[in-house]
């Protein structure tokens, strides 16, 4: 995002000092990630993608989204885009979402189905992937 902002600064959207508003979504996204990862630490299940989970996390933010950490990352990227102030950094966000949707989430969901079976399928039927 920073590279795009400096190499291809396509259309300045938010001039300084207004671009500092981007710190708010960065802080919000970081707080979401810290809170969500805390649930993994509390029940002592692996947090790294593709590691075999020992417990199904369905509390806290996981009651509302199956992927709060990915959501937190997207919010952080939005904040970075605002902070940089031009349009070009925002091109990264849909690419990031596409990569996560294509390369991480399907494999993670398949593993969770194998490990937790009907419990995960029930959770998946009641909680949306993003929001």
N, C-alpha and C positions, 0 to 999 in steps of 0.2 A: 504494500500500500504506500509506504514511504517512497519507494523507488518510482512507482507510477506517478506519485504526486510531484516529484522533482523532474522526472524524465519526460512525462507527458501530462503536464498540468492543464488538463482539459477543463476549461470554464471554471473560474473561481466562483464558488457558491456562497461561502461564508467568510467574510473578511475578519481580520483581527480587530478587536479582541473577542468578537462574538464566537469565533471558532472554539474558544476555551470551554464552551458548553459541552463539547465532546468528552470532557473529563467525567461528566455525570454518568453517561452510559458505560464508560470504561469502568468506573467504580462499581456501578450496578452489576455489570457482567462479571466482574471479579468477585463481588460478594456472592452472587449466585453460584459461581464455581466453587468457592470456598465452602459455602453452606452445603451444596450438593455433595461435594467430596467428603465432607465431614460425616455424612450418613454412612459412607463406605467404611471410613475409619472406625466409626462407632461399633459397627457390627463385624468388623474385621473381615471384609471380603475384598478381593482385588479390584483396583480401580482402573488398571491399564486395559485398553481395548484388547480383546482376544484372549485375555487370561480367563481361566475357568472361574466363574463366580461360585461362591459357597452359600450366599444368601441372596434372595430377591429383595432388592430395595424398592419399597413402595410407600414410603413415608415422606413427610415434608413436601418438598417441591415435586417429588416423584408421584404424588397424588394427582398432579395437574399436567405433568409432561413426562414422557418416558426418557427424555434426553435433556435434562436441565443444563448439563455442562456444555453440550453443543450449543444450546440456546444462549448460554452465557457467553460463549465464544463469539457467536454472531452479534450479540449486543456490544461486546468489546470492539469488534471490527467496525460496527456502525459508529461507535464513539471515536475511534481512530480516524475514520473518514471525516467526521465532523471536525475534529481537531485539525486535520490537514487542510480542510476547507475547499478542496476542489472536487470535481465530479469523478475524475479518473480513479481515485482509490475505492470508490463504491463499486467498481466493476469486480473487485475481488470477492465481495460478499456472495453474489449468486454462484460464483465458481466454487467457493468454499462450501456452500450448502450442497451443491451438486456433488462434490467430491465426498462429503460426509454421507450423503444419501446413497451414493453408489458404492463406495468402498468400505465403509465402516458399519453403518446401521444394519444392513441386511445380514451380514455375517454375525454381528453381535446378537441380533434377534434370533437367528437360527440357533446359535449356541444356547441362548437363554431358553428357547423352546425345548431343546434337547435335555438341558439340565433340570429345568423346573416344570416341564410338561404343562398340564392343565392349569396350574397356578399362574404360569406366565401367560398362557393364552387368555385366561380370565382377566388378568391385569391389563393385557394388551387390548382387550375388547372394551375396557372402561376408561383407559387413559390414552389420550392422543399422543402421537409421536413428538410433535413440536409444542403446540398450544391448543 
